[in-house]
């Protein structure tokens, strides 16, 4: 029996940005995969390259992105990196959609929510080959707003973005993503700038919709508990490199890489044990990133080889991979 290929297979992706300071070498050979129906998470500090990685998949990098190379294999046969813009638009409309971390910039302030949502429905796979009337488009738009659990969807439909709260705007962005998501939903820090109660509501909403529609998911979040609860596997991304990956429970119970351990220990404690320890130092400068392992300037276990060679991902136990020279001999 033939093994079914991953829904998404990202291979050795590099991305840099051209700036006035020089070339920022952000993604440094990133590879990962996502099976059909699977939910994976990406964790790591801000500025680690997570959003750049997702934008690379969707081919929506800014104009100053340079040195973009690698493969993004979709459904085992389509390399998204080689598609024309016309072909890529079809993928965005019918196969992959994204919830952006800032709903304010994702929504056009001069158009009402209903107008924006109806346009997405009209040109997405939901209305493919069907000529819908304005009334039918409105009905579908309101149904999506209802699915996103927005109170009084008719009022939201006739509102401008500035007339809605942050949580409501994020729900609208989720509704827009649902208008085109058929197989894969990318949620890029969907709870940014929301209070804790609203964050939990948004994450539960995404989880329920994913289960109902049987979507594959890539979740990026600083809420480590939510990532553990909502995903099957987790990738740890540090300074543009995958440094550890394992099943969600395994990674949080038994983190191996010094950075992963420090990241989990930095999470706020709700049991009266005080605040997290934090990680000394700062993210590296991408204009001149460290040689070898990019984490070595902040690591308490640095060895000479760490400064000389980038460690390969090593399978320490079944399904648990780590890129660290501490585990090489094992």
LINKABEL-V226872 format. One record per residue. N is the residue number from 1. RES is the residue in one letter. PSI is psi in degrees with one decimal (* if undefined). OMEGA is omega in whole degrees, -180 to 180 (none if undefined). NEAR is the number of other C-alpha atoms within 12 Angstrom. Layout:
BEGIN
N|RES|PSI|OMEGA|NEAR / N|RES|PSI|OMEGA|NEAR
END
This chain:
BEGIN
1|X|127.1|-178|3 / 2|X|139.8|178|4 / 3|X|130.7|-180|7 / 4|X|130.1|-180|13 / 5|X|158.8|177|17 / 6|X|153.9|174|23 / 7|X|-38.7|180|31 / 8|X|128.0|-179|39 / 9|X|101.4|-177|28 / 10|X|125.5|-173|33 / 11|X|115.8|168|27 / 12|X|57.8|-176|23 / 13|X|132.4|176|33 / 14|X|137.5|175|31 / 15|X|134.4|174|38 / 16|X|164.4|177|32 / 17|X|136.3|176|25 / 18|X|119.8|-179|20 / 19|X|174.4|179|16 / 20|X|-22.8|179|9 / 21|X|-17.6|-176|12 / 22|X|-164.5|-180|15 / 23|X|120.3|176|21 / 24|X|113.4|-179|28 / 25|X|90.5|-170|33 / 26|X|-72.3|180|39 / 27|X|129.4|-172|40 / 28|X|69.9|177|37 / 29|X|52.1|-177|31 / 30|X|131.8|176|39 / 31|X|137.8|173|32 / 32|X|168.9|178|38 / 33|X|159.1|178|34 / 34|X|120.8|178|38 / 35|X|159.0|178|28 / 36|X|131.4|180|26 / 37|X|1.4|-177|24 / 38|X|155.0|176|28 / 39|X|119.5|179|38 / 40|X|155.7|180|38 / 41|X|152.9|173|45 / 42|X|128.0|178|51 / 43|X|160.6|-179|46 / 44|X|166.3|-179|39 / 45|X|159.2|174|32 / 46|X|140.1|-179|24 / 47|X|7.9|-178|24 / 48|X|-8.9|178|33 / 49|X|7.6|-176|38 / 50|X|-48.1|180|39 / 51|X|-39.3|176|40 / 52|X|-40.5|179|35 / 53|X|-44.4|-180|44 / 54|X|-39.3|178|38 / 55|X|-30.0|176|30 / 56|X|-41.6|179|33 / 57|X|-43.3|-178|45 / 58|X|-4.3|-179|36 / 59|X|45.9|178|34 / 60|X|34.0|177|23 / 61|X|150.9|179|21 / 62|X|164.4|-176|18 / 63|X|-23.9|-178|13 / 64|X|7.1|175|17 / 65|X|129.5|-179|25 / 66|X|166.9|177|21 / 67|X|31.2|-179|22 / 68|X|119.1|178|33 / 69|X|166.0|-176|27 / 70|X|-173.3|180|26 / 71|X|142.5|173|31 / 72|X|93.3|-174|36 / 73|X|121.5|-179|29 / 74|X|125.1|-180|31 / 75|X|29.6|173|24 / 76|X|-1.9|-175|21 / 77|X|-19.9|-175|18 / 78|X|119.2|175|22 / 79|X|106.0|-177|26 / 80|X|-25.0|-179|35 / 81|X|-18.7|-176|30 / 82|X|-3.2|-178|21 / 83|X|152.0|173|22 / 84|X|165.6|180|14 / 85|X|-36.5|179|15 / 86|X|-43.3|179|13 / 87|X|-36.1|-179|19 / 88|X|-34.0|177|25 / 89|X|-36.6|178|22 / 90|X|-38.5|178|24 / 91|X|-43.0|-180|31 / 92|X|-34.4|-178|34 / 93|X|-33.2|-169|33 / 94|X|-15.2|-173|28 / 95|X|-44.4|-175|34 / 96|X|131.2|174|38 / 97|X|165.1|-171|41 / 98|X|135.7|171|44 / 99|X|114.7|-177|44 / 100|X|154.8|-173|34 / 101|X|-19.0|-179|32 / 102|X|97.1|-178|26 / 103|X|-24.9|-180|36 / 104|X|-42.5|180|27 / 105|X|-18.7|-180|17 / 106|X|-18.1|-179|23 / 107|X|140.1|178|35 / 108|X|119.7|-173|21 / 109|X|-16.7|-175|19 / 110|X|1.3|177|16 / 111|X|145.3|178|19 / 112|X|156.0|-179|25 / 113|X|-44.0|-178|40 / 114|X|-42.4|180|38 / 115|X|-43.9|-178|27 / 116|X|-40.3|-178|32 / 117|X|-39.1|179|41 / 118|X|-36.8|177|35 / 119|X|-41.0|179|26 / 120|X|-44.0|179|33 / 121|X|-42.1|-177|38 / 122|X|-40.3|-174|29 / 123|X|3.5|179|25 / 124|X|-179.0|180|30 / 125|X|-16.8|-178|27 / 126|X|-30.0|-179|31 / 127|X|23.1|-177|23 / 128|X|125.7|178|17 / 129|X|7.2|-179|11 / 130|X|128.8|176|14 / 131|X|104.6|-177|14 / 132|X|144.5|174|20 / 133|X|166.7|179|14 / 134|X|-35.9|179|17 / 135|X|-43.0|-180|13 / 136|X|-38.8|177|18 / 137|X|-42.4|179|29 / 138|X|-42.1|180|28 / 139|X|-43.0|179|21 / 140|X|-38.7|179|31 / 141|X|-45.1|180|39 / 142|X|-35.7|178|33 / 143|X|-39.1|177|29 / 144|X|-39.5|177|36 / 145|X|-37.1|176|36 / 146|X|-41.3|180|27 / 147|X|-30.8|177|28 / 148|X|8.7|176|36 / 149|X|38.0|176|27 / 150|X|127.3|177|30 / 151|X|143.1|179|21 / 152|X|62.7|-176|18 / 153|X|-28.6|179|28 / 154|X|-39.9|178|21 / 155|X|-42.1|178|20 / 156|X|-40.1|179|35 / 157|X|-38.6|-177|35 / 158|X|12.0|-178|24 / 159|X|155.5|170|27 / 160|X|155.6|-179|25 / 161|X|-38.8|-176|33 / 162|X|-14.8|180|22 / 163|X|-1.8|-178|20 / 164|X|154.3|176|27 / 165|X|169.2|180|22 / 166|X|-42.7|179|27 / 167|X|-38.7|179|36 / 168|X|-38.7|177|37 / 169|X|-39.4|179|43 / 170|X|-37.1|177|43 / 171|X|-35.9|177|46 / 172|X|-42.4|179|47 / 173|X|-37.5|176|42 / 174|X|-43.5|178|44 / 175|X|-40.2|178|45 / 176|X|-39.6|178|43 / 177|X|-36.6|180|47 / 178|X|-21.3|-179|45 / 179|X|-18.0|-178|43 / 180|X|-15.0|-177|38 / 181|X|120.7|176|35 / 182|X|-37.1|-175|29 / 183|X|-41.5|-173|35 / 184|X|127.7|176|41 / 185|X|124.3|176|49 / 186|X|119.7|179|43 / 187|X|104.5|-176|46 / 188|X|96.4|-179|39 / 189|X|62.2|-173|37 / 190|X|-2.6|-178|44 / 191|X|18.1|180|38 / 192|X|136.8|176|29 / 193|X|17.3|176|20 / 194|X|150.2|179|24 / 195|X|165.8|-170|14 / 196|X|-41.9|-178|15 / 197|X|-45.0|180|13 / 198|X|-37.4|177|22 / 199|X|-47.9|-179|27 / 200|X|-41.1|179|23 / 201|X|-43.9|-179|24 / 202|X|-44.3|-179|35 / 203|X|-39.7|177|37 / 204|X|-39.5|179|23 / 205|X|-48.5|179|29 / 206|X|-44.2|-179|43 / 207|X|-43.2|-179|30 / 208|X|-41.5|-180|18 / 209|X|-40.8|179|27 / 210|X|-45.2|180|33 / 211|X|-40.8|-179|19 / 212|X|-43.0|-176|14 / 213|X|-6.6|180|20 / 214|X|48.3|-179|20 / 215|X|154.2|165|33 / 216|X|148.6|-173|38 / 217|X|140.2|165|44 / 218|X|116.4|-179|47 / 219|X|123.8|172|44 / 220|X|125.6|-178|44 / 221|X|147.4|172|38 / 222|X|-7.4|177|33 / 223|X|91.4|-173|30 / 224|X|-36.3|179|33 / 225|X|-39.7|179|24 / 226|X|-40.3|178|33 / 227|X|-42.8|179|39 / 228|X|-39.3|-176|30 / 229|X|-34.1|-169|24 / 230|X|-6.2|-174|35 / 231|X|161.1|177|38 / 232|X|-39.7|178|31 / 233|X|158.1|-179|34 / 234|X|138.9|171|45 / 235|X|136.7|176|47 / 236|X|119.4|-178|49 / 237|X|122.8|177|43 / 238|X|122.1|175|40 / 239|X|43.1|175|40 / 240|X|15.8|179|42 / 241|X|139.2|172|44 / 242|X|120.2|-177|45 / 243|X|-14.9|177|44 / 244|X|146.5|174|44 / 245|X|143.5|179|42 / 246|X|172.8|171|37 / 247|X|148.3|-172|31 / 248|X|-51.5|-179|31 / 249|X|-42.8|-179|24 / 250|X|-43.4|-177|23 / 251|X|-41.1|-178|35 / 252|X|-29.2|177|34 / 253|X|-33.9|-173|16 / 254|X|62.8|178|22 / 255|X|138.4|-175|30 / 256|X|-44.2|-178|32 / 257|X|138.7|179|41 / 258|X|-34.8|179|31 / 259|X|-43.4|180|40 / 260|X|-42.9|178|38 / 261|X|-46.2|-179|27 / 262|X|-37.6|-180|26 / 263|X|-45.1|-180|30 / 264|X|-38.1|179|33 / 265|X|-19.0|180|22 / 266|X|-13.4|-179|22 / 267|X|140.2|179|26 / 268|X|140.0|180|19 / 269|X|133.4|179|16 / 270|X|16.6|-176|10 / 271|X|16.2|179|9 / 272|X|13.5|-178|8 / 273|X|7.2|-180|11 / 274|X|-176.5|-178|13 / 275|X|165.1|-180|14 / 276|X|164.2|-176|18 / 277|X|-34.3|-175|16 / 278|X|169.4|180|21 / 279|X|126.2|-178|24 / 280|X|154.6|178|17 / 281|X|-171.7|-177|15 / 282|X|166.0|174|21 / 283|X|146.5|-177|29 / 284|X|159.9|175|27 / 285|X|119.9|-176|23 / 286|X|-15.9|176|29 / 287|X|-38.2|179|19 / 288|X|70.7|-176|17 / 289|X|155.5|180|28 / 290|X|148.7|175|25 / 291|X|164.0|178|21 / 292|X|-132.5|177|24 / 293|X|125.4|-176|38 / 294|X|-13.2|-180|38 / 295|X|-9.2|-170|42 / 296|X|-30.3|179|36 / 297|X|-18.3|-177|25 / 298|X|-0.7|-172|23 / 299|X|141.0|179|26 / 300|X|-4.9|-175|18 / 301|X|23.8|-175|20 / 302|X|133.0|175|22 / 303|X|164.1|-180|19 / 304|X|-39.5|-178|16 / 305|X|-27.1|-179|18 / 306|X|-30.8|-179|27 / 307|X|-12.4|-174|23 / 308|X|-38.6|-173|16 / 309|X|139.8|175|19 / 310|X|124.7|-178|26 / 311|X|140.6|176|30 / 312|X|160.3|173|25 / 313|X|126.8|-178|32 / 314|X|134.2|178|26 / 315|X|100.4|-178|21 / 316|X|-41.0|171|25 / 317|X|166.3|-172|19 / 318|X|118.7|178|12 / 319|X|-2.8|-179|21 / 320|X|109.3|-176|30 / 321|X|142.9|179|32 / 322|X|140.7|177|37 / 323|X|87.4|-178|36 / 324|X|132.9|-178|38 / 325|X|-16.6|178|32 / 326|X|-26.1|-175|26 / 327|X|3.0|-173|22 / 328|X|-46.8|-177|19 / 329|X|-26.8|180|10 / 330|X|*|none|11
END
